[in-house]
Amino acid sequence: MDIFQITAQELLDSRGNPTVEATVHLDRYTRVSGMVPSGASTGKYEAVELRDNEPQRYRGKGVLKAVRNINGIIAPALIGHDVTDQRGIDQKMIELDGTENKSHLGANAILAVSIACLRAGAVARRMQFYEYVADVFGKPAREPFTMPIPLINVLNGGKHAIGSSDFQEYMIVPIGAPTFAEATRWAAETFHELKGIIRERGWPTTVGDEGGYAPPVESNEEPLKLIMQALERAGHTPGEDIAIALDPAASELYKDGKYHLTKEGMSLTSAEMVDLFVDWAGRYPIISIEDGLDEEDWDGFALLKDKTQNKVQIVGDDLFATNPQRVRIGIEKNVANCVLIKANQIGTITETLDTVHLALDNGLTAIVSHRSGETEMPFEADFGVGTGVGQVKIGSVSRSERVAEYNELMRIERHLGGRSILAHFPFTGVAKA
């Protein structure tokens, strides 16, 4: 089915900032949209998000330029193109942009159309979206679908919750759950137990950008203690039923060769930062650490991977920026064993899928991830199931734009019935081992 028309408009994301929505019209009556999320702690190697930079309008964050680029440049070039030719569509937009980082048309403009075309392709082929993603990804048709294990944000800090911890995310991972629905239930119950513990401390139970609580903790280790207490109250065995994952977003803490931890009032070298995580991993059931070092600290990442004995998932986010070139460097240097996958870091669906393939083909794990500024479209749910990566990072079990992802994944699991399995988490953690 050919593209009849493409239109675009400026809407709002979950932080109340403008974002781009592109709509692909397959005929006069059939239209499918795609929306683009936005990050707060963004790596310098990410594709460029085009903003208007007009201070009097949305504090400079407007996206009317990106909208105009879709309506005036991308749409005329794609009208009449087969909507199921995802690679051809994405390649055409890359050529129209003509820059390495998509700064001409804007990665937000290009990705909005790319997502819309992917979703429209499913409609054209009369397939469930996750089934169509699997088809485009190249998953064998007879294989069962893999439901991903969620990394669930319960405590926010850093740029996502100013005034809480220095580190951006403390997550729980229900590795012992038999189904995705049960994993979600365990997480929700633990989340509410955590709320009670925070209240007992006399702290507010406000939440950050991704739905995790943002209490005024006194140290960066204190959230780990709170989570352990919540797990105990919820009746779950730490490290067996539910484990812990971290995303310090350390690039935001790095300046002049040191990592500055304001909660502790100290500055650490790369090796000292690694020692901090190794110490924690030995005392808490931590199975995944994302961006524990700066995006240029290749040696620090390699040291962390070595000192955790490959028993902890060492995740590159800002380090890799969903960019195949950066991932190849990481593979050569042996600095991480997992790649975080964010489509808006690279700018097209095809390039995102290519990065997933690159990671998996080289023995790395992958996590399909949201952004802190999300949309109401639960894209990552279907994308995570379709690619079969086995892990999703979609925020907390609060805030509707995050809960939409969990609800969609539970719908998918029920729709699949006996045709799905819950992924096995491949890392044991140092403390458990």
C-alpha positions as CSV (number, residue, x, y, z in Angstrom):
1,M,0.0,0.0,0.0
2,D,1.4,3.4,-1.0
3,I,1.7,6.5,1.1
4,F,-1.2,8.9,0.1
5,Q,-0.1,11.8,2.3
6,I,2.0,12.7,5.3
7,T,1.2,15.6,7.7
8,A,2.7,16.8,10.9
9,Q,1.9,18.9,14.0
10,E,3.4,20.1,17.2
11,L,2.0,18.4,20.4
12,L,3.3,18.0,24.0
13,D,5.3,15.3,25.7
14,S,5.0,14.1,29.3
15,R,7.0,17.1,30.6
16,G,4.8,19.6,28.8
17,N,7.4,20.3,26.2
18,P,6.7,20.4,22.5
19,T,7.2,17.2,20.4
20,V,6.5,16.2,16.8
21,E,3.7,14.0,15.6
22,A,3.7,12.8,12.1
23,T,0.7,11.2,10.5
24,V,0.8,8.8,7.5
25,H,-2.3,8.7,5.4
26,L,-2.8,5.5,3.4
27,D,-6.0,6.8,1.8
28,R,-8.6,9.4,2.6
29,Y,-9.9,7.4,5.6
30,T,-6.9,5.5,7.0
31,R,-4.2,7.3,8.9
32,V,-1.6,6.2,11.4
33,S,0.6,8.5,13.6
34,G,4.0,8.4,15.2
35,M,5.3,10.6,18.1
36,V,8.8,11.3,19.3
37,P,10.0,11.3,22.9
38,S,12.8,13.5,24.2
39,G,15.6,13.0,26.8
40,A,16.8,15.2,29.6
41,S,20.2,13.7,30.1
42,T,21.3,13.4,26.5
43,G,24.6,12.2,25.2
44,K,26.6,14.3,22.8
45,Y,26.7,11.5,20.2
46,E,22.9,11.5,19.8
47,A,21.2,12.6,16.6
48,V,20.2,16.2,16.7
49,E,16.7,17.1,18.0
50,L,15.7,20.2,16.0
51,R,14.2,23.0,18.2
52,D,13.1,26.4,17.1
53,N,15.2,28.3,19.7
54,E,12.6,31.2,19.9
55,P,12.7,32.3,23.6
56,Q,9.2,33.9,23.4
57,R,7.6,30.6,22.4
58,Y,7.7,27.4,24.6
59,R,11.0,28.8,26.1
60,G,12.8,28.1,22.9
61,K,11.7,24.4,22.7
62,G,9.1,24.7,19.9
63,V,9.4,22.2,17.0
64,L,7.6,24.1,14.2
65,K,10.8,23.9,12.1
66,A,10.7,20.2,12.3
67,V,7.0,20.2,11.5
68,R,7.7,22.3,8.4
69,N,10.4,20.0,7.3
70,I,8.0,17.1,7.4
71,N,5.2,18.9,5.6
72,G,7.4,20.7,3.0
73,I,10.4,18.4,2.4
74,I,9.8,14.8,3.7
75,A,6.2,14.4,2.7
76,P,6.6,15.3,-1.0
77,A,9.5,12.9,-1.3
78,L,7.7,10.0,0.2
79,I,4.2,10.3,-1.3
80,G,3.6,7.3,-3.5
81,H,6.3,5.2,-1.7
82,D,5.4,1.7,-0.5
83,V,4.7,2.1,3.2
84,T,6.1,-1.3,4.0
85,D,9.5,-0.5,2.5
86,Q,10.8,0.7,5.8
87,R,14.5,0.6,4.8
88,G,13.8,2.5,1.6
89,I,11.7,5.1,3.4
90,D,14.4,5.7,6.1
91,Q,17.2,5.8,3.6
92,K,15.4,8.4,1.5
93,M,15.0,10.6,4.6
94,I,18.7,10.2,5.5
95,E,19.6,11.3,2.0
96,L,17.2,14.3,2.2
97,D,18.9,15.3,5.4
98,G,22.4,14.9,4.1
99,T,24.2,15.2,7.5
100,E,25.8,12.6,9.8
101,N,23.7,13.6,12.8
102,K,20.4,14.5,11.1
103,S,20.8,18.2,12.1
104,H,19.4,19.5,8.8
105,L,15.8,18.1,9.0
106,G,16.0,17.1,12.6
107,A,16.1,13.6,14.1
108,N,12.7,14.4,15.7
109,A,11.2,15.1,12.3
110,I,12.7,12.0,10.6
111,L,11.9,9.6,13.4
112,A,8.3,10.8,13.7
113,V,7.8,9.8,10.1
114,S,9.8,6.6,10.5
115,I,7.7,5.5,13.4
116,A,4.5,6.5,11.7
117,C,5.5,4.5,8.6
118,L,6.3,1.4,10.7
119,R,2.9,1.6,12.4
120,A,1.2,2.2,9.1
121,G,3.0,-0.8,7.6
122,A,1.3,-3.0,10.2
123,V,-2.1,-1.6,9.3
124,A,-1.4,-2.1,5.6
125,R,-0.3,-5.7,6.2
126,R,-3.2,-6.3,8.7
127,M,-0.9,-7.4,11.4
128,Q,-0.5,-6.7,15.1
129,F,2.1,-4.0,15.5
130,Y,4.5,-6.3,17.5
131,E,4.1,-9.0,14.8
132,Y,4.9,-6.5,12.1
133,V,8.0,-5.2,14.0
134,A,9.1,-8.9,14.3
135,D,8.7,-9.3,10.6
136,V,10.7,-6.2,9.7
137,F,13.3,-7.2,12.3
138,G,13.6,-10.6,10.6
139,K,12.4,-12.8,13.4
140,P,11.5,-16.4,12.2
141,A,7.8,-16.7,12.0
142,R,7.5,-20.0,13.9
143,E,9.5,-18.9,16.9
144,P,7.5,-18.0,20.1
145,F,7.5,-14.4,21.1
146,T,9.6,-13.4,24.0
147,M,8.0,-11.1,26.6
148,P,10.6,-8.8,28.1
149,I,11.7,-8.5,31.7
150,P,11.0,-4.9,32.8
151,L,13.6,-2.7,34.6
152,I,11.2,-0.6,36.7
153,N,12.1,2.8,38.0
154,V,11.1,3.2,41.7
155,L,13.4,6.1,42.8
156,N,14.4,9.1,40.6
157,G,17.2,11.5,41.0
158,G,19.7,13.5,38.9
159,K,18.1,15.6,36.1
160,H,14.9,13.7,36.5
161,A,14.3,14.8,40.1
162,I,16.3,17.7,41.3
163,G,16.8,17.5,45.1
164,S,16.9,13.8,45.4
165,S,19.9,11.5,44.8
166,D,22.8,12.4,42.4
167,F,22.2,9.2,40.5
168,Q,19.3,9.3,38.0
169,E,17.5,6.0,38.4
170,Y,17.2,3.1,40.9
171,M,15.2,0.3,39.4
172,I,13.8,-3.1,40.5
173,V,13.9,-6.1,38.1
174,P,11.4,-8.9,38.8
175,I,13.7,-11.7,37.6
176,G,11.8,-14.5,39.3
177,A,8.4,-13.7,38.0
178,P,6.7,-16.4,35.8
179,T,4.9,-14.0,33.5
180,F,5.1,-10.3,32.5
181,A,1.7,-9.7,34.2
182,E,3.1,-11.2,37.5
183,A,6.3,-9.1,37.1
184,T,4.1,-6.0,36.8
185,R,2.1,-7.0,39.9
186,W,5.2,-7.7,42.0
187,A,6.7,-4.3,40.9
188,A,3.5,-2.4,41.7
189,E,3.2,-4.0,45.2
190,T,6.8,-3.2,46.0
191,F,6.4,0.4,44.7
192,H,3.5,0.9,47.1
193,E,5.4,-0.5,50.0
194,L,8.2,1.9,49.2
195,K,5.7,4.7,49.3
196,G,4.7,3.8,52.8
197,I,8.4,3.7,53.9
198,I,9.0,7.1,52.5
199,R,6.0,8.5,54.3
200,E,7.2,7.0,57.5
201,R,10.4,9.1,57.1
202,G,8.3,12.2,56.9
203,W,9.3,12.8,53.2
204,P,7.0,13.8,50.4
205,T,5.9,11.0,47.9
206,T,6.3,13.2,44.9
207,V,7.6,11.5,41.7
208,G,10.2,12.4,39.1
209,D,10.0,12.6,35.3
210,E,9.8,8.8,34.9
211,G,7.4,8.1,37.8
212,G,9.8,7.0,40.5
213,Y,9.7,8.6,44.0
214,A,12.1,11.5,44.6
215,P,12.7,11.7,48.3
216,P,15.4,14.0,49.8
217,V,17.7,11.2,50.6
218,E,20.9,11.9,52.6
219,S,23.2,9.8,50.5
220,N,23.3,8.0,47.1
221,E,23.3,4.6,48.9
222,E,20.2,5.3,50.9
223,P,17.8,4.5,48.0
224,L,19.3,1.0,47.9
225,K,18.4,0.6,51.6
226,L,14.9,1.8,51.0
227,I,14.4,-0.6,48.2
228,M,15.7,-3.5,50.2
229,Q,13.2,-2.6,53.0
230,A,10.4,-2.4,50.5
231,L,11.2,-5.8,49.0
232,E,11.1,-7.3,52.4
233,R,7.7,-5.8,53.2
234,A,6.3,-6.9,49.9
235,G,7.4,-10.5,50.7
236,H,10.0,-10.8,47.9
237,T,13.5,-12.3,48.2
238,P,16.1,-9.9,47.0
239,G,18.2,-11.3,44.2
240,E,15.9,-14.3,43.7
241,D,12.4,-12.7,43.1
242,I,13.5,-9.1,42.5
243,A,16.9,-7.6,41.9
244,I,18.2,-4.0,41.6
245,A,19.4,-2.1,38.6
246,L,21.1,1.4,38.5
247,D,21.3,4.2,36.0
248,P,23.6,6.8,37.5
249,A,23.8,8.8,34.3
250,A,27.4,9.5,35.3
251,S,28.1,11.8,32.3
252,E,26.0,14.4,34.1
253,L,28.3,14.1,37.2
254,Y,31.6,14.3,35.3
255,K,33.7,17.5,35.3
256,D,37.4,18.2,35.1
257,G,38.3,14.5,35.2
258,K,36.3,13.7,38.4
259,Y,32.8,12.4,39.3
260,H,31.2,14.9,41.7
261,L,28.8,13.4,44.2
262,T,27.1,16.3,46.0
263,K,25.2,14.0,48.5
264,E,28.5,12.7,49.8
265,G,30.4,15.9,49.3
266,M,33.2,14.2,47.5
267,S,34.8,13.9,44.0
268,L,35.9,10.5,42.7
269,T,38.3,9.4,40.1
270,S,37.2,6.8,37.5
271,A,38.8,4.0,39.4
272,E,37.2,5.2,42.7
273,M,33.8,5.4,41.0
274,V,34.2,1.8,39.8
275,D,35.2,0.7,43.3
276,L,32.0,2.3,44.7
277,F,29.8,0.3,42.3
278,V,31.8,-2.9,43.0
279,D,31.3,-2.4,46.7
280,W,27.6,-1.9,46.3
281,A,27.3,-4.9,43.9
282,G,28.9,-7.0,46.6
283,R,26.4,-5.9,49.3
284,Y,23.2,-5.5,47.3
285,P,21.5,-7.6,44.6
286,I,22.6,-5.3,41.8
287,I,22.4,-7.0,38.4
288,S,22.6,-4.1,36.0
289,I,24.5,-0.8,35.9
290,E,23.8,1.7,33.1
291,D,26.1,4.6,32.4
292,G,28.1,4.2,35.6
293,L,30.9,6.2,33.9
294,D,31.1,9.1,31.6
295,E,30.4,8.7,27.9
296,E,34.1,9.1,27.0
297,D,35.4,6.9,29.9
298,W,36.0,3.8,27.9
299,D,38.7,2.6,30.4
300,G,36.3,3.0,33.3
301,F,33.6,1.0,31.6
302,A,36.1,-1.8,30.9
303,L,37.4,-1.8,34.5
304,L,33.8,-1.9,35.8
305,K,33.0,-4.9,33.6
306,D,36.2,-6.6,34.6
307,K,35.8,-6.0,38.3
308,T,32.1,-7.2,38.3
309,Q,33.4,-10.4,36.6
310,N,30.8,-10.2,33.9
311,K,28.2,-11.1,36.4
312,V,26.6,-7.7,36.3
313,Q,25.0,-6.2,33.1
314,I,27.1,-3.2,32.2
315,V,24.9,-1.0,30.0
316,G,26.0,1.7,27.6
317,D,23.5,4.4,26.9
318,D,25.3,7.8,26.4
319,L,28.4,5.6,25.7
320,F,26.8,4.1,22.6
321,A,23.9,6.4,21.8
322,T,22.2,3.6,19.8
323,N,24.9,4.3,17.1
324,P,26.4,1.3,15.3
325,Q,29.8,3.0,15.0
326,R,30.0,3.6,18.8
327,V,28.8,0.0,19.5
328,R,31.6,-1.4,17.2
329,I,34.2,0.6,19.2
330,G,32.7,-0.9,22.4
331,I,32.8,-4.4,21.1
332,E,36.5,-3.9,20.1
333,K,37.4,-2.5,23.5
334,N,35.2,-5.0,25.4
335,V,33.8,-2.2,27.6
336,A,30.2,-3.3,28.1
337,N,27.9,-6.3,27.7
338,C,24.7,-4.5,27.0
339,V,23.4,-1.8,24.6
340,L,20.5,0.5,25.6
341,I,18.3,1.0,22.6
342,K,16.6,4.4,22.1
343,A,15.3,5.1,18.6
344,N,15.5,8.9,18.9
345,Q,19.3,8.7,19.6
346,I,19.9,7.5,16.1
347,G,16.8,8.8,14.3
348,T,15.3,6.0,12.1
349,I,13.7,2.7,12.8
350,T,16.0,0.9,10.3
351,E,19.2,2.2,12.0
352,T,17.7,1.3,15.4
353,L,17.0,-2.3,14.3
354,D,20.5,-2.5,12.7
355,T,22.0,-1.5,16.1
356,V,19.9,-4.2,17.9
357,H,21.2,-6.8,15.4
358,L,24.8,-5.7,15.8
359,A,24.5,-6.0,19.6
360,L,22.9,-9.4,19.6
361,D,25.1,-10.8,16.9
362,N,28.1,-10.0,18.9
363,G,26.9,-11.5,22.2
364,L,25.7,-8.4,23.9
365,T,22.3,-8.0,25.5
366,A,20.0,-5.1,24.6
367,I,17.3,-3.1,26.4
368,V,14.6,-1.3,24.5
369,S,14.2,2.0,26.4
370,H,11.8,5.0,26.7
371,R,13.0,8.6,27.3
372,S,12.2,10.9,30.3
373,G,10.0,13.1,28.1
374,E,7.6,10.5,26.7
375,T,4.4,10.4,24.7
376,E,1.1,8.7,25.2
377,M,1.9,6.2,22.4
378,P,3.2,2.9,24.0
379,F,5.7,2.3,21.2
380,E,8.4,0.6,23.3
381,A,6.0,-2.2,24.3
382,D,5.4,-3.5,20.8
383,F,9.0,-2.7,19.8
384,G,10.4,-4.7,22.7
385,V,8.3,-7.8,22.0
386,G,8.8,-7.6,18.2
387,T,12.6,-7.4,18.5
388,G,12.6,-10.1,21.2
389,V,15.5,-8.4,23.1
390,G,14.2,-9.7,26.4
391,Q,14.4,-6.4,28.4
392,V,12.5,-3.1,28.4
393,K,13.1,0.0,30.4
394,I,9.8,2.0,30.4
395,G,9.8,3.8,33.7
396,S,7.8,3.4,36.9
397,V,4.3,1.9,37.5
398,S,3.0,5.5,37.9
399,R,2.3,8.3,35.5
400,S,0.0,7.4,32.7
401,E,2.5,7.6,29.9
402,R,4.6,5.0,31.7
403,V,1.7,2.8,32.8
404,A,0.4,2.7,29.2
405,E,3.5,0.7,28.3
406,Y,3.0,-1.9,31.0
407,N,-0.7,-2.2,30.2
408,E,0.1,-2.7,26.5
409,L,2.6,-5.4,27.3
410,M,0.1,-7.2,29.5
411,R,-2.4,-7.0,26.6
412,I,0.1,-8.4,24.2
413,E,1.0,-11.3,26.6
414,R,-2.7,-12.2,27.0
415,H,-3.3,-11.9,23.2
416,L,-0.4,-14.3,22.6
417,G,-1.6,-16.8,25.1
418,G,0.7,-19.8,25.0
419,R,2.7,-18.4,22.1
420,S,5.1,-16.4,24.4
421,I,7.7,-16.9,27.0
422,L,9.1,-14.5,29.6
423,A,12.8,-13.8,29.0
424,H,15.5,-15.1,31.3
425,F,17.8,-12.5,32.8
426,P,21.3,-13.6,31.8
427,F,23.3,-12.0,34.7
428,T,23.4,-13.3,38.3
429,G,24.9,-10.4,40.1
430,V,28.0,-10.5,42.3
431,A,26.1,-10.5,45.6
432,K,23.9,-13.4,44.7
433,A,26.8,-15.4,43.2
